[in-house]
């Protein structure tokens, strides 16, 4: 159980950092971890909708899927902020 938690913290940190760079955001390590873990859930859902993609790809696949989800999450948050400010 502890190794699973550590795995998701590491994946979340890497995915959150990558998404931060892609979306030109500025967050700290804690937010990167949270964004990456939530992004993993979103990315897992999106990739699960694709019939031709095998979801069991290991560590690097997990980072890729979590990064995809984190980018989607940051994009949605930015759109929400733009809409709220207008």
Residue pairs with C-beta under 8 A, 6 or more apart in sequence:
7 62
8 37
8 40
9 33
9 37
11 36
11 37
11 40
11 59
11 62
11 63
11 66
12 32
12 33
12 34
12 35
12 36
12 37
12 39
12 40
12 66
13 29
13 32
13 33
13 36
14 36
14 63
14 66
14 67
15 35
15 36
15 39
15 40
15 63
15 66
15 67
15 69
15 70
16 27
16 31
16 32
16 33
16 34
16 35
16 36
16 37
16 39
16 70
17 32
17 36
18 63
18 67
18 70
19 25
19 32
19 35
19 36
19 39
19 67
19 70
19 71
19 73
19 74
20 26
20 27
20 32
20 35
20 74
22 67
22 71
23 71
23 74
23 75
23 78
25 74
27 35
35 70
35 73
35 74
36 66
36 67
36 70
37 66
38 69
38 70
38 73
39 66
39 67
39 68
39 69
39 70
39 71
39 72
39 73
40 62
40 65
40 66
40 69
40 70
41 69
42 68
42 69
42 70
42 72
42 73
43 65
43 66
43 67
43 68
43 69
43 70
43 72
44 55
44 65
44 69
45 69
46 68
46 69
46 72
47 53
47 55
47 65
47 68
48 55
55 65
57 64
57 65
